[in-house]
Amino acid sequence: MERRKFLTTAALGTAATALAAPAIAQGGPQVAWRLTSGFPRTLDTIFGAAEVFSATVAAATDGAFQIQVFPAGEILPMPEAAEAVGNGTVEMAHTASYYYWGKDPTYALGTAIPFGLNARGTNAWHYHGGGIELMNEFYATQNLYGLPGGNTGAQMGGWFRKEISSLADLQGVKMRIGGMGGKIMERLGAVPQQIPGGDIYPALERGTIDAAEWVGPYDDQKLGFNQVAPYYYYPGFWEGGPVLSFLINLDKWNELTPAYQAVVTAAAAQANVGMMAKYDALNPTALRELVAGGAQLKPYPQDVMEAAFAASNEVYAEISAENAMFAKIYDSYSKFRNDQNLWFQVSEYTFDTFMIRNRPRD
C-alpha cells in the first residue's frame, strides 16, 4: 500500500511539473522585440539592467520571447526613444522618462522630480501607492505602457570646474543636467544643457560646459569626470530616488498573452531591484578611489538648497495649474512623499544617523 501511495504521489508530481513548464515556456508564441536603451554599453549598471531584463524574459519563456537590446544611438537617438516606441518604430525602450518632460512635464514624475521621494519611497509609491497605475494612465495618452526598471538611489550633485561657495556662484554656470532639475537650476541662475551621457566628458573637457551631473561615484568614475572637474558636489537634490522605466508600445503590450505580460512584469521588477543593489555595492569603493585621486567632495551651500527647494515648489504649483494630469499624479506623489518622510524620520533616519556616527574610521 505504501508503494502504491508513493507511485501515485510521484506520478502526480511528474504530471504537475509537465503541466507547469509548457504553460509559459513551451506553449507560448514566438515573439521578437527590439529594445533601445537610453545609455551606452559601457555603463554596465544602467545598460546592464536592460540586459538582465531581456535575459530573464528569454529564460522564463524557454527562448520563445526574445528581446534584443541596443545601446543609445545604435538604432535611434535617445531623445527620440519615447516617441519612437509610441509610434511603433521599436517595441520598447529602457530610459529615464524625465528626458521627455519638455514634451509633457508629467513624464518627469515617472523618474524623479527635485526634492522628491528617495529610492525606497519611489518603489513603495509605484508598487503599493498607485504610482504604476497613475503613470500608465498618462502613458496611455502617448500609446505607451510603463514599468519601473531600475533605481540609482540618491544621486550626487555633479562635477564643477570651479567651486560653488554660495548661490551667487551659480550665475551663468553652463551645467549638463537632466529632467526637471534643469528647470530649477535655471531659476537659480545656471544655464541647463541637455547632453547624452557619452558626450558629457568632451563637453566638460573643452569647457563647452562648466559643470555636469550624471549619477554617482561608480558611473562618474567610469566616465572620467574627475579628470576635468575637481569639485564633486552633493546631494543631487533633483534625483533623490530616480527610477528608470521600461516603456513599451501599448499596442504591442496588449498583444501579449497574459502569461507573457506576467513574465515581462516580473523581469522588470528583477531589473529594478538588481540595479539598486549593484549601485549600492559599487559606489563606496568608487567614492574612496575618487577622493584618493584628488576629487574634492563638497556639500551644496545652504542658500543653494533653500533657493532650489522654494523654486521647486513654485514650479510644481505653476505646472499643476496648467496640466491636469500632472496635478493629479503629483497630488498622489506628494502626499505619499510626506508620509514616507514621517516614517523614515521616526525609524530609518534615527538608525542611520546613529550608525554613521559610530562607523569605524578606516
HELIX and SHEET records of a PDB file:
HELIX    1   1 GLU A    2  ALA A   21  1                                  20    
HELIX    2   2 PRO A   22  GLN A   26  3                                   5    
HELIX    3   3 ILE A   46  ALA A   60  1                                  15    
HELIX    4   4 MET A   78  GLU A   80  5                                   3    
HELIX    5   5 ALA A   81  GLY A   86  1                                   6    
HELIX    6   6 SER A   97  TYR A  100  5                                   4    
HELIX    7   7 PRO A  105  GLY A  110  5                                   6    
HELIX    8   8 ALA A  119  HIS A  128  1                                  10    
HELIX    9   9 GLY A  131  TYR A  139  1                                   9    
HELIX   10  10 ALA A  140  GLN A  142  5                                   3    
HELIX   11  11 LEU A  167  LEU A  170  5                                   4    
HELIX   12  12 GLY A  181  ARG A  187  1                                   7    
HELIX   13  13 GLY A  197  ASP A  199  5                                   3    
HELIX   14  14 ILE A  200  ARG A  206  1                                   7    
HELIX   15  15 PRO A  217  LEU A  223  1                                   7    
HELIX   16  16 PHE A  225  GLN A  227  5                                   3    
HELIX   17  17 LEU A  250  GLU A  255  1                                   6    
HELIX   18  18 PRO A  258  ALA A  292  1                                  35    
HELIX   19  19 GLN A  302  GLU A  322  1                                  21    
HELIX   20  20 ALA A  324  VAL A  346  1                                  23    
HELIX   21  21 GLU A  348  ARG A  357  1                                  10    
SHEET    1   A 5 PHE A  65  PHE A  70  0                                        
SHEET    2   A 5 VAL A  31  SER A  37  1                                        
SHEET    3   A 5 MET A  92  THR A  95  1                                        
SHEET    4   A 5 VAL A 243  ASN A 249 -1                                        
SHEET    5   A 5 LEU A 144  ASN A 151 -1                                        
SHEET    1   B 6 VAL A 191  GLN A 193  0                                        
SHEET    2   B 6 LYS A 174  ARG A 176  1                                        
SHEET    3   B 6 ALA A 211  ALA A 212  1                                        
SHEET    4   B 6 GLY A 158  PHE A 160 -1                                        
SHEET    5   B 6 TYR A 231  TYR A 234 -1                                        
SHEET    6   B 6 GLN A 296  PRO A 299  1                                        
END                                                                             
